[in-house]
Amino acid sequence: MKNKSKLARRITWRVILIIVFFNVFIIGAVVAFDFAVSMLESEARAQYLLNGMTGKLETIRRAVEITAKNNVAAIEANLDSPEKVYEALEAELRVNNTCAGCFVAFEPDYFPSQGRWFAPSVSFQDSTQIVREQKGSAQYDYFKEEWYEEGLHLPDGLMGYMTDPYVVKEGSQPMLCTYVTPVCDASGRKVGLYGLIMYLGWLEDAIASEESKVKKALFFDDDVEDFYFFLQIVDGKGRRIAGYETVNDKIIKVLQEKNAEGEEMIDVEGTPYYVGYQRLDGSHWTLLVAQHYKVVFLWGIILAIVILFFMSVGGLVIFFFLRRSIRSAVQPLRFLSDSAQEVAKGNFDTALPSFKHKDEIAQLRDSFDSMQQSLKSYVKDLQETTAAKAAIMGELNVAHSIQMSMLPKTYPAFPERTDLELYGSLEPAKAVGGDLYDFFIRDEKLFFCIGDVSGKGVPASLVMAVSRTLFRNIAYHHDEPSRIADFMNAAISDGNDECMFVTLFVGVLDLPTGRLSYCNAGHNSPYLQHAMLPCDANLPIGVTPDLTYSEQQTVLEPGTMLFLYTDGLTEAENVRSEQFGEERVTQVIVSHEGMPQELVQAMTNAVRQFAGDAEQSDDLTMLAIKYTNNHQSTSL
């Protein structure tokens, strides 16, 4: 007994030392990895903010470029006289009444009658009155101004130049900036610069929006002080344009030395900040993001503490369990006969005694142990198989609920509108299926689709979920059905090792005009009233990534009904293996010209009556849209 106690202690302490060694190694690795991830997360957060703000500013700059380009075209068409230039400027300012003003700064003596400096300018005196001014003079020699030199000598790829912000009078608001772009005569020679004067109040709103997003991501309240992180835009001279009220001089110096591209830790008034900065194209503006070290490392420290706590608790639990198990293994042995009798009675969990020496009794014990483990394994496997089957059925029911929740199911779908009615229905043949339909309204356009994934069951349901998500995401950014089909095809074809495809019909209905643009990717042609809608023969989505889909258009008359369906309708079979067919579909449509819900329900009843006791072999999906043209403007 004494020797066995020593053995138990010796084995226990060996195990403890091993656990402690690996725990220390694992904890150190986890902590180091955690802080590395915190830095990477902060870098990603900074890049996200930089990209987000840069994207917003780039979008606005592109819009200004397009506006300026159109305005310049009007100016270049009226270079005959100063009066025509003024008239063209006034006309453009009335169209772009959100701007503060616009002007043209001509090259020296372009109009000899106007002298060396001629810069006609127009601006709003009030909301309706436009004032003309001639800005150029010997006192204001704009030829020496930085914006004039930058605008005449633009780098390749830039159409214009954004000046540093300024105010008309000291202390006046709001701050302004000017976008300048060259003006050319009929021979292509640069004869001056066109300038569009803009307000910069929108910058503060854009920065506040991005900061609010990050606060929510970090679970901060909106009233948390800005010093934890902030966005800032400065001009080429290091002056604040928008964002946090003060910028540390050291940050400005770093921006100038680094050419405003990169990220690093910087001491701001005695506090470490992780600063990312980026130059904005077409200007001398710099966007920077500063994150307090608490934001960078706080969550990492908390996570490290939680990991250390649970690993320590887990180590103690493992220690006590191992200690007890080892002591039990070296305890005095019981007689094999008693254990064997308990096993013979069916008590398979009865513990068998362990023997130090490998004699005949020990061999017999090993044989009983092998039999006992085999019986236990068999009973366990049987229980696991039964439980796994029940779990699979439960998971399929959950998958069915999830799949159905992805489809529109609230009708009327748009109760505020009177210009259309629609109703959809999907009845899967199994717990989950591969059919889909979806619709939503954006910019007074109804985007809708219906599709059928090749194959059955869970694989088809996964592709269905991906297809519906792709349709939503892509249709929120593109109005052309063919483009939506192109992007969906490229996404589904990528990595499509199982060679699954989707027949899809995508439509975009302009509600004010009734113009329907549509693209059919290998799907059943829908019914327009009593006849099928003509459709091009495009391949299904996912067959090959290099397809380009065609697009067709038609105009829906008021009261027109569009009926879309999958092949589960026409190929529904009865007990004699006869199919429902297109002729029966047409008969139901002709006899039910009322509302979409009535048509879909009548079609469902007709299929059920036709199929009788036959098992449903394919998903049954239908979508009916009735265009009434009782248009009302509604934001949805």
PyMOL commands that set and color helices and strands:
alter all, ss='L'
color gray80, all
select helices_A, chain A and resi 2-76+82-95+112-114+142-144+146-152+201-217+226-228+249-258+293-329+336-344+360-405+457-475+481-493+567-570+581-591+596-611
alter helices_A, ss='H'
color red, helices_A
select strands_A, chain A and resi 101-106+120-124+130-134+161-162+176-184+190-199+229-234+240-243+261-268+271-279+286-292+420-427+435-442+445-453+502-510+515-521+527-528+531-532+552-555+560-565+620-627
alter strands_A, ss='S'
color yellow, strands_A
deselect
rebuild
show_as cartoon
